[in-house]
Amino acid sequence: MSENRIDKDIKFKVTKKAVIAGLGWFGMFLGIATWRAIATGYMGYYIIFGYIGFGVGVGSFLSESLTKKYKQWGRRVSQILVGLFMLGLLGLLGRENMQIEGFYFYLIAGVFHGATLHYFIAKIVGPMFFGRAWCSWACWTMMVLDLFPWKKPTEGRRQGWGVWRYIHFGVATAVIFWLVYKTGYSPAEHQASELTWLVVGNIVYYSLAIILAALLKDNRAFCKYVCPIPVFQKVLSRFSPMKQEIDMGKCTECGLCERVCLMDIKLLSYLHEGKRVLSTECILCDSCLHICPTDAIKTTNGIDVGFKEYINMR
């Protein structure tokens, strides 16, 4: 009886859509590897981007194949596979700072290394096509924070706290430019220094993220209030063709989608205006899509730009 109950509860169905999703992402990253290999002659890009494509592809395949109750594990698998690879192998073992300061250092030095390439693909070009999907499918900070119990925010966002994102971004930018242009400092010439930036930075980020999550009972508090990356992601993601759309004919306005939204978006406000979810806070985590009892939500492609942010505030 127990085995029958488990079989009934955990359903796994391989579909054409799931296979296309998995192979599509894998193929896209192989394309990036080919671009870099032709440009530099370095064949190692096939291993790097092949693995990243494999991680995202497996996650997408599982997300399409698992039953609704377990679909989020597709995203989590992608997040863990890609996050560990980026932070562990490329960062710690490769001794390269993959954080924003590493990007700045290399950019100023005119060096197209891992951090520069990472930010160019995942944080600049990526949002123009796939919105802020990086934040839910690959971020190594949230890879850990999403394991904590406060997955569903219950009180809405703190009014005005989002300004700390911009302060963080501004201070980080100012400090990097001061170090480079006033002191001549360049960790790009000293790998040990890069590793120090990476380790210390992640200790600070993880500590702050865990403290905020515990205090506010919200795993994504760091993402909403402190992380500097959304500062430029939000600008570019406005133009992304990939967004969530709610079918007015199927939606019963039960509100489940808003209750599980990791980013506190008032999804039904967009429905009432006859628009797709145009919020730049959307991270395409698919939580709303998976919880909808009438399958009224789906990810679609189109051309639209919105400037209104409908966010549930405390």
C-alpha positions in Angstrom: 0.0 0.0 0.0 2.9 2.4 0.9 4.6 1.8 -2.4 1.4 2.3 -4.4 0.8 5.6 -2.5 4.3 6.8 -3.4 3.9 5.8 -7.0 0.7 7.7 -7.1 2.2 10.8 -5.5 5.5 11.0 -7.4 4.8 11.0 -11.1 7.4 11.4 -13.8 6.5 11.6 -17.4 8.9 12.2 -20.2 7.3 14.3 -22.8 8.4 15.9 -26.1 8.2 19.3 -24.5 10.5 18.2 -21.7 13.1 16.7 -24.1 13.1 19.9 -26.3 13.5 22.1 -23.2 16.5 20.1 -21.9 18.2 19.8 -25.3 17.4 23.4 -26.2 19.3 24.8 -23.2 22.1 22.4 -23.7 22.4 23.3 -27.3 22.3 27.1 -26.6 25.3 26.8 -24.2 27.2 24.7 -26.7 26.6 27.5 -29.2 28.2 29.9 -26.7 31.1 27.5 -26.3 31.6 27.4 -30.0 31.6 31.2 -30.2 34.3 31.5 -27.5 36.3 28.6 -28.9 36.4 30.1 -32.4 37.3 33.5 -30.9 40.1 32.3 -28.6 41.1 28.9 -29.9 40.5 27.5 -26.4 38.6 24.2 -26.5 38.1 24.2 -22.8 35.0 26.3 -23.3 33.2 23.2 -24.5 33.7 21.7 -21.1 32.7 24.8 -19.1 29.6 25.8 -21.1 28.8 22.2 -21.9 28.5 21.5 -18.2 26.5 24.7 -17.5 24.2 23.8 -20.4 23.9 20.3 -19.0 22.9 21.6 -15.5 20.2 24.0 -16.9 19.1 21.4 -19.4 18.6 18.7 -16.7 16.7 21.2 -14.5 14.4 22.2 -17.3 13.8 18.6 -18.3 12.9 17.7 -14.7 10.7 20.8 -14.3 8.7 19.7 -17.4 8.7 16.0 -16.4 7.8 15.9 -12.7 4.3 16.2 -11.3 3.2 19.6 -10.1 4.1 19.0 -6.5 7.7 18.3 -7.3 8.3 20.5 -10.4 10.3 23.1 -8.3 13.0 20.5 -7.9 13.8 20.9 -11.5 14.8 24.5 -10.8 16.6 23.5 -7.6 18.7 20.9 -9.4 19.7 23.5 -12.0 20.5 25.9 -9.3 22.7 23.5 -7.4 24.5 22.0 -10.4 25.3 25.4 -11.9 25.9 27.2 -8.6 28.4 24.7 -7.2 30.2 24.7 -10.5 30.4 28.5 -10.8 31.4 29.1 -7.1 33.4 25.9 -6.4 35.2 25.0 -9.6 35.5 28.3 -11.5 35.7 30.4 -8.4 37.5 28.7 -5.6 39.5 26.1 -7.5 40.1 28.3 -10.5 41.0 31.2 -8.2 38.9 33.7 -10.0 36.6 36.2 -8.4 33.2 35.7 -10.1 31.5 38.4 -8.1 30.7 42.0 -9.2 34.0 43.4 -8.1 35.8 40.7 -10.1 33.8 41.8 -13.2 34.8 45.4 -12.6 38.5 44.6 -12.1 38.7 42.6 -15.4 36.5 45.0 -17.3 38.7 48.0 -16.4 41.8 46.0 -17.2 40.3 45.1 -20.6 40.6 41.4 -19.9 37.9 39.1 -21.1 38.3 36.5 -18.3 35.7 34.2 -16.6 34.1 36.9 -14.4 33.7 39.3 -17.4 32.3 36.6 -19.6 30.0 35.4 -16.8 28.5 38.9 -16.3 28.3 39.6 -20.0 26.3 36.4 -20.6 24.3 35.8 -17.4 23.8 39.4 -16.1 23.7 41.6 -19.1 22.7 39.8 -22.3 20.8 37.1 -20.5 18.2 39.4 -18.9 17.4 40.9 -22.3 16.1 37.4 -23.5 15.3 35.5 -20.3 14.5 38.1 -17.8 16.0 37.5 -14.3 15.9 33.7 -14.6 19.5 33.6 -13.4 18.3 34.6 -9.9 16.2 31.5 -9.5 17.9 28.9 -11.7 21.7 29.5 -11.2 22.5 32.0 -8.3 24.9 30.3 -5.8 23.8 32.5 -2.9 20.1 31.6 -3.3 21.2 28.0 -4.0 21.9 27.8 -0.2 19.2 30.2 1.0 16.4 28.3 -0.9 17.1 25.4 1.5 15.8 27.4 4.4 12.2 27.0 5.6 10.9 30.5 4.8 10.1 29.9 1.1 6.8 31.7 1.0 6.8 35.4 2.1 3.8 36.1 4.2 3.9 39.8 5.1 4.9 41.6 1.9 8.0 43.7 1.4 9.3 46.4 3.7 8.6 49.8 2.2 11.8 51.6 1.0 14.2 48.8 1.9 15.0 48.2 -1.7 17.1 51.3 -1.8 19.9 49.4 -0.1 20.4 47.5 -3.4 21.3 50.8 -5.1 23.5 51.9 -2.2 25.3 48.6 -2.2 25.8 48.9 -6.0 27.0 52.5 -5.8 29.4 51.9 -2.9 30.9 48.8 -4.6 31.4 50.6 -7.8 33.0 53.6 -6.1 35.3 51.5 -4.1 36.5 49.5 -7.1 37.2 52.6 -9.2 38.9 54.2 -6.3 41.2 51.2 -5.8 42.0 51.0 -9.5 42.5 54.6 -10.4 43.7 56.1 -7.1 45.9 53.3 -5.8 46.8 51.3 -8.9 45.4 48.1 -7.3 44.8 45.2 -9.6 43.9 41.8 -8.3 43.8 40.6 -11.9 47.6 40.4 -11.6 47.5 38.5 -8.3 45.4 35.3 -8.1 45.8 35.0 -4.3 44.2 38.4 -4.0 41.3 37.3 -6.3 40.6 34.3 -4.1 40.6 36.5 -1.0 38.0 38.8 -2.6 35.8 35.8 -3.5 36.0 34.1 -0.1 35.5 37.2 2.0 32.8 38.5 -0.2 30.8 35.2 -0.1 31.2 34.9 3.7 29.7 38.4 4.0 27.0 37.7 1.5 25.9 34.4 3.0 26.0 35.7 6.6 23.9 38.7 5.7 21.5 36.6 3.6 21.0 34.1 6.4 20.5 36.8 9.0 17.9 38.6 6.9 16.1 35.4 6.0 15.8 34.5 9.7 14.8 37.9 10.9 12.2 38.6 8.1 11.1 35.0 7.7 11.9 35.3 3.9 14.5 33.3 2.1 14.7 35.9 -0.6 15.2 39.0 1.6 18.8 39.4 0.5 17.7 39.3 -3.1 15.0 41.9 -2.6 16.9 44.4 -0.4 20.7 44.0 -0.6 21.9 42.2 -3.8 23.4 44.7 -6.2 23.0 42.6 -9.3 19.3 43.5 -9.9 20.3 47.1 -10.4 21.2 46.5 -14.0 19.2 43.3 -14.4 16.0 45.2 -13.8 16.7 47.7 -16.6 17.5 45.0 -19.2 14.9 42.5 -18.2 12.1 45.0 -19.1 12.8 44.2 -22.7 12.8 40.4 -22.3 10.4 38.6 -24.6 10.0 35.8 -22.0 7.5 36.6 -19.3 4.7 34.9 -17.4 1.1 35.3 -18.7 -2.2 34.6 -17.0 -5.1 33.4 -19.1 -8.1 35.5 -18.1 -10.5 32.7 -19.3 -9.0 30.1 -17.1 -8.1 32.2 -14.0 -10.5 32.0 -11.0 -8.6 34.7 -9.1 -8.1 32.3 -6.2 -4.9 34.2 -5.3 -2.7 31.1 -4.8 -0.2 32.5 -7.3 0.4 35.7 -5.3 0.7 33.8 -2.1 3.5 31.6 -3.4 5.3 34.3 -5.4 8.9 34.4 -4.0 9.2 38.1 -5.0 5.9 39.4 -3.6 4.5 40.4 -7.0 0.8 41.2 -7.3 0.3 39.1 -10.3 -3.5 39.6 -10.6 -3.0 43.3 -11.0 -1.4 42.6 -14.4 -4.2 40.2 -15.3 -6.8 43.0 -14.5 -4.9 45.3 -17.0 -4.9 42.6 -19.6 -1.1 42.4 -19.6 1.6 39.8 -19.1 3.5 39.9 -15.8 5.7 42.9 -16.6 7.4 43.3 -13.2 11.2 43.4 -13.3 11.1 41.6 -9.9 9.9 38.4 -11.6 12.7 35.8 -11.5 10.8 33.2 -13.6 10.9 30.7 -10.8 7.6 29.2 -12.1 6.2 28.9 -8.5 3.0 30.6 -9.7 2.7 28.4 -12.8 3.1 25.2 -10.7 0.6 26.1 -8.0 -2.2 27.3 -10.3 -5.1 24.7 -10.0 -6.5 25.6 -13.4 -3.2 25.8 -15.4 -4.0 29.5 -16.2 -0.4 30.6 -16.0 2.3 29.9 -18.6 5.6 31.3 -19.8 5.1 33.0 -23.2 7.2 35.1 -25.6 6.1 38.5 -26.9 7.0 42.1 -27.3 5.9 44.4 -24.4 7.6 46.7 -21.9 6.1 47.7 -18.6 7.1 50.3 -16.1 4.6 49.7 -13.3 5.8 47.5 -10.4 2.8 45.9 -8.6 4.4 44.7 -5.4 2.7 43.5 -2.2 4.1 45.8 0.5 3.8 45.3 4.2 
